[in-house]
Amino acid sequence: MAVESRVQPATDVSGRLLRVALDYAALLKPKIILLLVVTELGAMIAAARGWPAPGPLLGGLAGGAMAAGGAGAINCWFDRDIDAVMPRTRRRPIPAGRITPTHGLGFGIAVGLAGVALIAVSSHVLAAALAAGGGVFYVFVYTMWLKRSSTQNIVIGGAAGAFPPLVGWAVVTGSLSPLAWALFALIFFWTPPHFWALALLLRRQYSAVNVPMLPVVAGQARTRRAILAYTAIMVVVSMVPVVWLGVAYGSASLVLGSAFLYLAWRAMRAEDGPSAMALFHYSLAYLALIFVAVAVSAVVPV
């Protein structure tokens, strides 16, 4: 019994520390970071026409993840009031009371700055500046300004999510190229149909917290038409990298984009939740797969 009494408190402490660590990790929005890292890695491989050197590769990916994660944590700090109301977000660590707002903010700033510094010392200052710029844009332009004030919040503010390919390219080359900007544009035009599909499903929640997402202000029909329009633009933009990546990329882009366009058209015609849900989930797979196509086509051009 004496042994059990000594072991049990240690087990409890370990469990509490693990739960705290998981809560802080959740502030970084790891699912979003994973997708951003895929786009950054695809751009890195394309820039190097193969695997980059280990130091810049690991430093760039880890630093990029930290910079984006830090911005995500600051977003959680700023949005804690509306997160506490929305069922989708009220279990997040800050609105649920498991992490104090001050600690969450400090953690986000520290992680973000550490990520920018890691990129600077492992590769290039330009890449670090771009990572910092993406974080600043996400926090100040999207989170603090546009999200609660404009139906164009995700159109303009969503550009923050398009920075990782620029960061990845600059990590490898120390500069930017037209292909890097084409990949930026691809994500820029991907973001509205991706996020508006989710906003259709959560329109009542956004309405309850007075966030002017397009479905709340303009209605579902107009939003579904806008999704189709932006998807069509995205498909056209996605073909631009063919100039540098060749036919193999073009074929993959055409197949993936056609499926996206079909789902957007179906979501406009069906006007139901399942079609919007299918579009949202496919959009996640689309972005990952198109950047896999970028990387493979750069290494094995056809």
N, C-alpha and C positions, 0 to 999 in steps of 0.2 A: 504493500500500500504506500509506503514511503517513496518507493521508486516512482509509482504512478503519480504521486502528488508533485514530484519534481518535474516529471516529463510533461504533464498536462499543461502547466502554465507556459512552458516553452513552445508547445504546439499551438496554444492560443495566440501567443505573440506572433509566431510565424504566419498563422492564418490572417491575423489582422494586417500585418505588413504586406502580405500578398494582396489582400483586398485593396489596401491603399495604393499599392503600386499599379494595380489594374485600373483603379479609378483615375489616376494621373495619366496612365496610358490612354484611357478612353477620351480624355480631353484633347488629345492630339488627332482624333478622328482617323484611326488607323486604316479603316476601309477606304476612305478617300485617298489617304497617302499612298496606299498600295497602287491605286490606279495612276496617280501622278508619277510615281516612280517608274511604272511601266513606260509611260510616255517619255520620261527623261532618258531612260535606258535605250529606248528605240532610237532617239535622236543621237545619243552618244555613239551607238554602233554605226549609224548612218554617217556620222561625221568622221569616224575613224576608218570606215569601210572594213570593219572587223572589230575585235575586242580592243577597247582602249587599254592603256597601261593600268596596272592594278591600283596604284596610288590614286590617280585622278578618278578612276572608276568608282572605287569604294568611297573615297572622300566626297565625290560629287553626289553619289546616291544617298549616302548617310546624311550629308549636309543638306541636300535638297529636301529629304524627308523631315529633318528637324526644323528647317525653316518653314516649311508648309505646316507642319504639326504645331509649331509655336503660334503661327497665325490662327490655326484652328482653335487652339486653347483660348486665345484672346477673344475670338468670336464667341466661344462658350461663356466667357466672363461677361461680355457686353450684352449678349442675348439672354441672360439668365432670367430676366423678367418674363419674356414671352415663352422661353423654354419651359418655365414652370407651369404654363397654362396648356400648352399643346401636349396631347397624349403621346405623340411620337417622341418628344424630347424631355418630358418632365422627369424621367428617371436618370437623366444625365447627372454626373457627380455634383455639380454646383447647385442647380435648382433642387436636387434631392437633399442637399445639406451635408453631403459626405465630404465635400471640399469647400473651404471658405472662398468667397470671391477674391479676396486679397491674395490668398495662396495660389489660386488658379491663374490670376493675372501675372503674378510674379513668375510662376512656372512657365507660362507661355512666352513671356519676354525672354527669360533665360534660355530656354530651348531654342527659340528662334534665332537669337544672337549667336548662340554656340554653333548652330547650323551654318550660318553665314560665315562665321570665322573659320569653320572647318573647310568649307569650299575655298575660301581665300588662301589658306595655307597649303591645301592639297592640289590646287590647280591654278585658277586665274582670278584676278580681282574682278574682271568683267562678269564672270559667272557668279561670283559672290554678290555683286551689285544687282544682277538680275534676280537672284533668289530673294534678296532684300526687297527689291522693287515689287515682286509678286506678292510678298507678304504684306507690305505696306498698302498696296492696292486693295488686297482682300479685306484688310482691317478697316482702313479709313474710307475708301471709296465705296466698297460694297456694304460691309457690315454697318458702319457708323453713319453713312450718308444715304446711299441709294435704296438699301433693302426696305426701309420703312417710309420712303418718300416717293418712289417712282415705280410705275409698271415696267420701266426699262431696267429695273434693278439687276436682273440676271443677264440681260443682254450686254450691258456695259460692265457691270461688276464682275460678271462671270469670266472676263478676260484674265482675271488673276489665275484661273486654272490653266491658262494657255502658256504660262511662263516656263514650266518645266522643260519643254523641248528646247527653248532658247538657252536655259541654264545648261542642259546637257551638251548642246552644241558648243557653247562657250567653254565648258570644262575641257573639252577635247582640243579645240582649235584656238581658243583665246580670242575668237571673233564670231561674227554672225554671217550667215549666207542667205541667199534667196530661198533655199530649201528650208532652212530653219524657220524663216518667217512664214513659209507656206504651211509648215506643220503647226505653227502658232495659229494661223488663220483657220486651219481645220478644226482645232479644238474650240476656237472662238465661236464658230458657227454651229458646232456640235452642242454647245452648252445650252442654248435656249430650248431646242426640242427635248433634250435630255431632262432638263429641270422642269419644264412646263408639263411634261408627262406626269412627273411626281406631283406637281402643284395641282393638277386636275384631281388627283386622288386625295389631296390634303386641303382642298380649297376651303372647307368649312373651318378647319383648324387655323388656316391663315386669316380667314375672315374674323375669327374670334379674337385674334390678337392685333387686328388692324394692320396687317402687313399687305401692301397692295400688289400681291402677285397677280399676273394677268388674268387668271380665271376668276379671281375675286372681283376685279374692277370691270373687266370687259366681257366676262361670261365665258361659258364653256365653248360655244360654237366658234367664236372669234379666236379663242386660244387654240383650238384644234386646227383651224385654218392657218394660223401663224406657225404652228408646229410643222405643218406640211410645207409651207413656204420656206422656212429656215432649213428644213431637211433637204429640200431641192437645192438650195444654195450650197449647203454643206457637201452634197454629193458632187457638185460641179467643182468646188474648191478642192475636194479630196483627190481629184484627177490631176491637179497641177503638178504634184511631185513626180508624175510619170516622166516629165522632162529630164529629171536627174536619176530616177530609179528604174525606169524601163518598163517593159511590157508585163513582166511578172507582177510588179506592184499594181499596174493599171488593171490587170485582170482581177486581182484580189479586191482592189478598191471598188471596182464595178459590181462585183458579186455582193460584197458587204453593204455597199451603198444602196443597191437595188432592194435588198431585204429591208433596210432601214426605211426606204421610201415607201415600200409596200405597207409596212406596219404603221407608218405615219398616215398614209391614205386610209387604212382600215380604221385607225383611231378617229379620224375625222368623220368617216361614214357611220361607224357603229355608235359613237357617242355613248360609250359605256365604260365602266371601271376596268373590266378585264382587258380591253384593248389598250387602254392607257398604261396599265400595269405591264403588259407584254412589251410595249414600246420602251418603257423605262428600263426594264431588265435587259432587253436587247441592246439598248444604247450603251450600257456598261460593257457588255461583251464586244460590241462594235469597236469602241475606242481602244480596248486592249488588243484586239485582233488586227486593227489597221496599223498599229504601231509595231506589232510583230511582223506584219508584211513589210513595213518600212525597213526594219532591221534586216530581215532575210534578203530582201531585194537589193539592199546596199552591199551585202556580202557576196551574194550570188546573182549579179545582174543578168537579166535576159533581154 
